[in-house]
Amino acid sequence: MDKHELDIKMTDMAKSILSYCMARTSNHFEAEDLAQDIIVEIYKSADNIRNADAFYGFMWAVAGNVYKQWCKKKAKNKECEITDNLFNVAEFLDNKREDVHLLRRELALLSEKYRKAVILYYIENKSCSEISKHLSISESMVKYLLFKSRQILKEGITMERTYGEQSYNPKELSILYWGNGKNTYNYIYENKISQNILFACYNDKLTAEEISIELGIALPYIEDILKQLVECDALGLDGRKYYTNIVIFTSDCAVEVANKTKEFRNNISDALSEIITNEKLSNSEAWLTVCCILYKAIFENLQSKVKIELPENKFGENCIIWAVEKAIDSMRNKGFEFGVSNTENENGDRVQFFDFTINGDMVHHSFYSSKSFTNVFIDIAKGKTDFDNEFENVAVAELVKKGYVLNDNGKLKVNVPMFTKEEFEQFMSRFNSTVELVEQNANAIMNEAAKIIKNYIPVHLKSLAYQMAYFRIFEDAISMPVGTLVENNILFPYNGNGVLPTTYIVIK
């Protein structure tokens, strides 16, 4: 029988051979392997076929013999045995360009332990014993990984995979921190891949392979990031599936909160506007007054009632981290993001920072991270002009650069409002009723937001809804009302002249 005639008959009988194998094996992959072995053996022995009439009897005789050999191997548990000829990549792909593409795709989704074994064996031509030494595992484990990898690859190649929305429309998150440390994990959270992993796993538990497909990023590029996110508790693991362990305020959640708390925000901005107008305050005075009222109402009064509990992380920092999905109409994108902190020296003198980005860079972190830095600032406020050590001189230069200190031919002067403790208490007493009104409306915003947040966060994070609602009011009860005052020309952006209006010193 010539080759052309044999090819025609084999094409006609391919489905019959596969059906024969399906009836005798436990799964589709074993059937395909057995069918391939039968077909290969038929081609090898084709010269023994006397004529076309003898083909069918010969074919089934070969099929029976190959099946018997396959059963013997299986009975001896040899089905996982790896030999140099078990998996020839060219044969596996039938030299088809589209199959090469599919194999590359599936290799990109193969988890690390399988992928390393496959690359070493099939691409770098290492033996099982060499791979065993390289990966520090037994040879039998190497053979198992190669066998299992072949199954996974073959199964994947037959699948239709569709990359998720985040592969072409990645999310961008603002990662926010509240605590008494240095935000040790900031470098991980600020990574855009990290942010999209957290977003992908927020409402659905996903395997590493599913995350890879959702993001459209090959698994080798995200495996280390997954480990880091698990190490810092941003991700949890349930078996092989990852889930996000921090609260994310999505755009949908923010929109609903904004819509349902509008009345309370307007009450806050109206109260602040009334103070500015009635007191006939200058722009710097208005900024200072607004900041002091908001801090007293929300950070002193309301926070003491909420009783924020900050868990301790692996570095001993008591902190909480959450994320906000960036949106086009966010107050942050409009330039009204704020930062707040305060720090004291050993004498109880306090520096209060309440920075808005409309005043330039948010610089309060420079002071918050170092009490020594704060001491230099307060010493200048008390009249000190000469500093001896190198650190103090560096601090002075930085304070001048940021505009917090003025240097007039070597004469240093702080460029922020300064009070004694008694003066500050007297100043704030003028606004007691406004502080109370702001606190009441901020509390109403928080209660309404807590109800909404519960509908948007995963079950394992729902207990944090009320606490996280407090962190929402930074935007809802501070940034947005201040933004409204600027839009209505009640407040004007700081233009670089005069005293910095959103930072002040209280000398005990």
N, C-alpha and C positions, 0 to 999 in steps of 0.2 A: 504494500500500500504506500503510495507516494505521500509526501508531506502535505501537499495541498488538500488531498482527499481526507487525510487524517485531521487536519485543522477544521474542516467543515463538520466532520462527525463529532469532534470534541466540542465544538461550539453548540451543536444540537443537543449533546448529552450533558452539558455542564450543570444545568439545573437538576437533572435526574441524579447526578453524582452528589450534588449538595444535599438533595432530599434524602438520599441514602445515608449520608453522614449525619444529618440532623436527627434521623430516627435512632442513631446509635451513640450519640454523644449528649452531654449534659447541658451544653450551651452553644450559642451561635458561633463563638470564637473557636471553640474546639472543632466544631463542624467544618468551619472554613479551613482550619489547619489540616485536618484529615483529608478534605477534598483536594487541597493543593498537593498533598503528598501522593494521593492516588493519581492525579493528573500528571504529575512529574514522572511517576513510575511508568505510566502508560506510554509517555513520549520516549522514555529511555528504552523501553522494550518493543517499540513499534516495529522494529525490523523482524520480529518473530511472528507478526501477523501475516498469515498466508494470503488472504484476500479480504475484500470488503465484507463478504458474508460471515467471515470468522471474527469480525471486529467486536460484536456485542458480547459474544461468549468470552472472548479474551479480556474485554474491558471489565466484566463483572468478576472474572477470576482474579485479575490484578487487584480490584477493589477489595475482594475478600481477603487476599493475602496481606495487603497493606493494613487493613483493619485489624487482622490478627496480630500483626507486629505492634500496632499501636496499643492494643489491649495488653500485650505482654509488658510493654514499657510502663503503661499506667499502673499495672498490677505491682510492678517493682518500685513504684513511686519515682519513676524517672521523668515524669512530665515536667519537672522544674529544672532538669539537668541542662546546663548551658554548654554547648560545644561551639567551636569556631564557625560552624556552618549553620547554626540554628537560625540566625536572623541576618540575612544579607540585605542591607538597606536597599540596594538597587532592585533586588527581586521583590522586596516588600512594596516598593513604590511603583513597580512596573514601568519605571523610567518616565512617568508622566509629570509634566511640569506642575500641574495643579496639585498633585499629590505631594510633591516636594514642599510646596507652600503650606499644605495642611500639616505635614510632619513638623515643619518649623513652628507653626502655630501651636501645635500640641506640646512640643518640647518647651516652648515658652510658658506653658501652663503646668508643666510637670514640677512637682514639689522637689525641694533640694536633694533629699536623699536618693530619690529615683533618678533625677536629672544628672547628678554627678556620676553615678554608675554607668548610665547610658553613654555619656560623653566620653568617659575614660575607655569604655569597651569598644564602642562602635566608631568613634571619631578619632581617638588617640591610640586605638589598637592595643590597649593594655590587656594583659591576661587577667583571669580571675584572681590568681595569686597576687599579682602586682596591685590590682585594685584593692584587694583585701588589706595589704600593707598600707596603701595610700589613705584609705578611709578608716583604718584601724577597726575593721570588722572581720568576721570569719568569712571564709570562702563560700560556705553554704549560704550565708546571708547575701553575699554578692550575687550568687546565682538566683536567689529568690528575688532580689531587687530587679535584676535584668528580666526575669520571667514576668514579674508583675508589671514592669514598665512596658513591656511589649503589649500586654493586655490593655493597659490604660491608653497607650498610644493608638492602638487599633480601634478601640471603642471611641476615642475622641475624634479620630479622622472621619468616622462615619456620622458624626454629629454636625448639625448646623448650629454654629455659634454666632450670637449677635452681641456686639459690644454695647454696654449700657450708655445711658445719656451722658454720664460724667466723662466718658471717653472723648466727647467732642464739646461738652459744655461743663467744664470743671467748676466746682463750687469754690468760693473764696470766703474764708471765715476770719473774723476777728477773734483772737484768743485772749480772754480776759482773766486776770488774776486778782485774788483778794487774799491777803495773808501777811505774815510777818517775816517772810523769807526773801529769797532772791529769785524766785521762779526758776528753779534749777532746770526744769525741763523745757524752757522756752524755745531752745534751739530745735527741739523735736516738733513742737506744736506749730511753729512758724513755717515749717516746710509745707509746701502746697500739696504734695502727695499725702502727707500725714493728714492734712485737713480733709482731703477727699476720701481717705480711708475711713475717718471718723464719721463723715456724713453718710457714706455708703452703708455703714453698719449700724446706723442710728435706729432705724425702725425694723431692720431685718438682720438676723444672724446669718453671716456669710462665711463660707470656707475661703481659704487663701486664693484658691482657683477662681471662685466666684467674684471675689474682690478684683482680681486681675482682669477678668472679663468686663466687669462694670466700669473700671477705670481705663481699660484699653492699654494697660501697661504690663509688660511681661513679668511673670512672677519673680525671676531672679532680682529684679530691680526694687521690689517692695518687701522681700522677706526680712531684711535687716530692720526696716522701718516697723514692720509688724512686731518684731521682737521688742524693739524699743518702746513702742506704744503699750505693749503688755507689761513691760518692766515698770513703767511709770503709772500703771493702772488706768491709763486712758482707754485701753481696750481690755475686755474680759474674754475668757475662753470657755466655751461650753462644748467639750469634746474637741472637734476640729473646727468649730464655728466661732467666729469672732463677733463681739457685740460692743457697742460704744458705752463707755462708763462715765462720760461727762454729759451735762445737759447742753443741748444746742438750741438756741432760739432761732428757729427757721423764719424765713420771710413771711410765710403764711401766718405763723403764730404772732409775729410782730405787728402785722397789719390788723389782725383781729383785736389785739390788745390796744393798739392805737385808736381804733374805731370806737371801742367800748369804754375808753377812759378819757375821751376828748373833753368832756364836760369838766372833769377834775383838773386836767392840765390847764384849761382855760381859766379856771378859778385861781390857780397858782400864778399864771402870768398876769392876770388882771390885778391881783393883790400886789405883786411886785411893781407893776406899772403905776399903780396908785401911789405907792410910797415914793417912787422916783419923781413923779409929777408934783405931789403935794409938798415934798421936802425941797423941790427945786434943786436937785442934786446935779453936780457936774458929771461928765461921763465917767471919770475915774472914781468919784464918790459913789455913783450909781453901781458900777461894777463891784466895788468893795462891799456895799450894802447888800446887794443881791447875793453875793457869795457867802457872806456871813449869815444871812437869814436862812439860806438853803442848807448850809452846814449845820447850823443849830437845830433846824427842824428835822432834818433827815438823818444826819450822821450822829447827832447827840441824842435827841429826843426819841425818834422812831426806832433807831437801831437798838437802843437800850431795852425797848419793849419787845422787839423781834427776837433778841438773844441769839444772834448768829453763832452757830457751832461750826468751828473749822476743824476738819479731821487732820490728823498728822500724816504726812507722806513719808516715804522711805528715807528722806534726808532729814527728818525731824522738823520739817516746816509745817506749821499749822496754816493750812491754806485751802482754798477751793478754786478750781479752774473751770471755766465754762466757755462756750463759744457762741458767737452771733453770726448768722449768715449775712454777708454784706449785701446790701440792696442799693439800687440807684438813688432812692429817695431817703436813705438812712440819714439821720442827723450827723453821723460820723462822716459820711461822704459830703455833706453840706458844710463841713468844717466846724461842727459844734461838739466834737468829741472832747471829753474833759478827763482830767486826772486829779485825784485828791489824795493828800497824805498830810500828816503832821508829825513833827518830831521835836523832842525836848532835849535840853542839855541837863547836866547834873544839878543845876540850880533851879530847874523847873521853868526856865524860859522856853517859850514855844514858838516854832515857826510853822505857820499854816499855809499849805499850798493848795490852791484851787484853780488849776490851769485849764483854760480852753484853748484849743488849737487856733482860734481866731486871733489870739495874742501872739502867735508865732509857734515856735517849737514847744512841745510839752517837756519841761525840763525838771519837773519836781523830783524825778527819779534820781537825779544826781545827788540831791540832798538826802533823800529818804534812805539811800543805801549806805550813808556814812554819817555817823554822829559827829565825827571829827570835822567834817565839812560844815555841818550845821553850827558847830562851836565857833568856827572862823566867822561865819555869817553874823552870828549873834555878837561876837566880840567887836566886829566892825560897827554894829548897831549901837554898842555901848561906848564907842569912841576910840577903840584901839586902831592904830594905823601901822605899827611896826610888827612884823612877824619874822621869827628867827629861822624856823626849819623849812626844809624844801617843800614838804607837803603843804604847809600853810600858804606858802607863796604860790604854789600851783593852784590851790583852792581859790585864792584871791583873784588870780588871773582868769579862772573859769567863771567866777561870779561877775567879774567885769565884762567878760565876753558875752555872757547871757543877759546882761543888762540889770542884774540884781544889785550891783554895786557900781557907783560912779567913782572914777579916779580923776581928780582935778589936781594935776601936778603933784601927785603923790599923796594927796589928801583924799582918804577913802570915806565914802558915805553910802549907806544903804539906800536903794531906790524903791522902797516899798513902804506902805504905812506902818507905823510903829506905835504901840500902846503900852501903858502899864496895865497890870491886871485890873486895877480899879477903873481906869479909863475905858477899858474894853467892856467891862460889865455895865458901866453907865451908858456907853454907846449902844449896846445891845438891848438895854431895857426899853429903849424908845420903840422897839419893834416886836414887843411880846405878843401882841394880838395877831400880827402878821405871821409870826413864827408858828403860832398855834393853828392858824388857818392853813398854812402850807403843810404842816404835819398831818392835819385831818384829811386833806385831799390826797396827800402822798399815801397815807394809809388806805384810803378808799381805792386808789390806783392799784396798790399792792394786793388787796383782797380780790379785786376783780381779775387782776392778772393771774393770780394763783389758780382760780377756777379755769381760766383759759389754758394755762400752761399744762394742767393735768391732762388735757385732751390731746396734747401734742408731744408728750414725752413718753418714752418706753415704760413699761410696767415697773421694772426694777429701779427706776429713778423717780417714780411718782411721789415718794415720801419727801423728796426735795422740792416739791412744787412751791410751797409757801416760802421757803428760804430763798429759792431762786427768784421768786417774784420780788423780793426785796432788791436783788441786784438789777432787776429790770427797771426799777424806778430811777436808776442813774440816768437812763435815757428818757423815760416817760415823765419824770417829775423834775428833772434838772435840765438836761440838754434841750429837750423840746420846748419847754417854757422859755428858756433863755433864747433859743432860736427864734421864737415868736417875738420876743422883745426887740431883737435885732432887726427882724423883717419889718416890724412896725416903727422902726426908727426911735425906739425908746432907749435902747442901748446902741452904741456905735463901736465897731472894732477898734482895738487899741492901735494907734498909728505909729508907735515907737517913741513918742514924745511924752515927757512927764513921768510921774510915779507909776510903777507897775501896779495895776489895780486889783489883781486877783491873788496876791500873796501878801501876808502881813505877819508882823512879829508882836508877840505879847510878852513883855518883860515882867517877870514875877517880882 
